[in-house]
Amino acid sequence: MKSEEELRYLVLAAQREGSRMLSELLKPLGITTSQSEVLRVLYDYESLSLIELGELLVCETGSPSRLVTKLVDAGLVEQKRSKEDSRKVKLTLTLNGRNLVPRIIAAEEKLHASINTSLNGAPVQQFIDLLWKQVEGKPAGKALVRRKTKKTERGNHNV
């Protein structure tokens, strides 16, 4: 196996293991990892259009409309007409959605602690820098850049 192929499969395997672990942590909340990302983004950035939300997601390629519809049906997200342009719809968290986010954050923190433990002593920043080279300029990389750089009005919930 070539080293590039091994790296590709190791990244995929690590992603799948992380996703599996997060799925287990979120199972008691009744949401998926993709749904949790939508809720976190809406929590961090307040009111967003569907397009704005899609530009900040890593879990979903294309339009997140089906994902949002399920969250609306579950009573976690609501759609409101934009005050600036009545043709546009803004997505916001309902009270139930807002109350669920601290539990999502707690689940994410458990996952992050597990990752920290398994990578104890590893050159994590070097690995992060290498992965940025792989995703730079690509859709998922662009979404991460937007999430790292965009500030919320609350100022303390940046990703």
C-alpha positions in Angstrom: 0.0 0.0 0.0 1.4 3.4 -1.0 1.8 5.9 1.9 -0.8 8.3 0.3 -3.3 5.5 0.1 -2.7 4.5 3.7 -3.1 8.1 4.8 -6.4 8.4 2.9 -7.7 5.3 4.5 -6.4 6.3 7.9 -8.2 9.6 7.7 -11.4 7.9 6.6 -11.1 5.4 9.4 -10.4 8.0 12.0 -13.4 10.1 10.7 -15.7 7.0 10.8 -14.6 6.1 14.4 -15.1 9.7 15.5 -18.5 9.8 13.9 -19.4 6.4 15.4 -18.4 7.7 18.9 -20.3 10.9 18.5 -23.4 9.0 17.2 -23.4 6.9 20.4 -23.0 10.0 22.6 -25.9 11.7 20.7 -28.2 8.7 20.6 -29.9 9.6 24.0 -30.7 13.0 22.5 -32.5 11.5 19.5 -30.4 13.3 16.9 -27.8 12.4 14.3 -24.3 13.9 14.0 -25.4 15.9 11.0 -28.4 17.2 12.9 -26.1 18.2 15.8 -23.9 20.1 13.4 -26.9 22.1 12.1 -28.0 22.9 15.6 -24.5 24.0 16.7 -24.1 26.2 13.6 -27.5 27.8 14.2 -26.6 28.3 17.9 -23.3 29.8 17.0 -24.5 32.1 14.2 -28.1 32.8 15.2 -30.5 33.4 12.3 -29.3 32.1 8.9 -30.8 31.5 5.5 -30.7 27.9 4.2 -27.9 29.0 1.8 -25.9 30.6 4.6 -26.3 27.5 6.7 -25.2 25.3 3.9 -22.0 27.4 3.5 -21.0 26.6 7.1 -21.7 22.9 7.2 -19.1 20.2 6.7 -21.4 17.2 7.2 -23.7 18.0 4.2 -22.7 18.6 0.6 -25.3 20.6 -1.4 -28.4 21.9 0.2 -29.2 20.9 3.8 -33.0 21.3 3.2 -33.9 17.7 4.1 -31.8 17.9 7.2 -33.5 21.2 8.2 -37.0 19.8 7.4 -36.4 17.0 9.9 -35.3 19.4 12.6 -38.3 21.7 11.9 -40.6 18.6 12.2 -38.9 17.7 15.5 -39.6 21.2 16.9 -35.9 22.1 17.2 -35.7 24.7 14.3 -38.2 27.2 13.1 -38.4 29.0 9.8 -39.2 32.7 9.9 -39.7 35.2 7.1 -36.7 37.6 6.9 -37.5 41.1 8.1 -35.2 42.5 5.4 -36.7 40.5 2.5 -40.0 38.8 2.9 -39.1 36.4 0.1 -36.4 34.9 2.2 -36.7 32.5 5.2 -34.4 32.6 8.2 -33.7 29.6 10.3 -33.5 29.9 14.1 -33.5 27.5 17.0 -36.7 27.0 18.9 -36.5 27.0 22.7 -36.3 23.1 22.6 -33.4 23.4 20.1 -31.6 26.0 22.2 -32.0 23.8 25.3 -30.6 20.8 23.5 -27.4 22.5 22.4 -25.6 22.4 25.8 -26.1 18.6 25.8 -24.7 18.5 22.3 -21.7 20.5 23.4 -21.2 18.1 26.4 -21.2 15.1 23.9 -18.7 16.9 21.7 -16.5 17.6 24.7 -16.5 13.9 25.6 -15.4 13.0 22.1 -12.7 15.7 22.1 -11.4 14.4 25.4 -11.2 10.9 24.0 -9.3 12.2 21.0 -7.0 14.2 23.2 -6.3 11.1 25.3 -5.6 8.9 22.2 -3.3 11.5 20.7 -1.4 12.2 23.9 2.0 13.6 23.1 1.4 13.6 19.3 2.3 16.6 17.2 -1.4 17.6 16.7 -0.8 21.1 15.3 1.5 19.6 12.6 -1.1 17.1 11.7 -3.8 19.9 11.5 -1.5 21.9 9.3 -1.0 19.0 7.0 -4.8 18.3 6.8 -5.4 22.0 6.0 -3.2 21.5 2.9 -5.5 18.7 1.8 -8.8 20.6 2.2 -7.6 24.2 1.3 -9.8 25.7 -1.4 -12.2 22.8 -1.5 -15.9 23.0 -0.3 -15.4 21.4 3.1 -12.2 23.4 3.7 -14.0 26.6 2.7 -16.8 25.8 5.2 -14.3 25.3 7.9 -12.5 28.6 7.1 -15.9 30.4 7.2 -16.7 28.8 10.6 -13.3 29.7 12.0 -13.3 33.3 10.9 -17.0 34.3 11.0 -17.9 35.9 14.3 -21.3 35.7 15.9 -22.9 38.7 17.5 -22.7 36.9 20.9 -19.0 36.7 20.3 -18.4 33.7 22.5 -19.6 30.7 20.5 -17.1 30.5 17.7 -16.1 27.1 16.4 
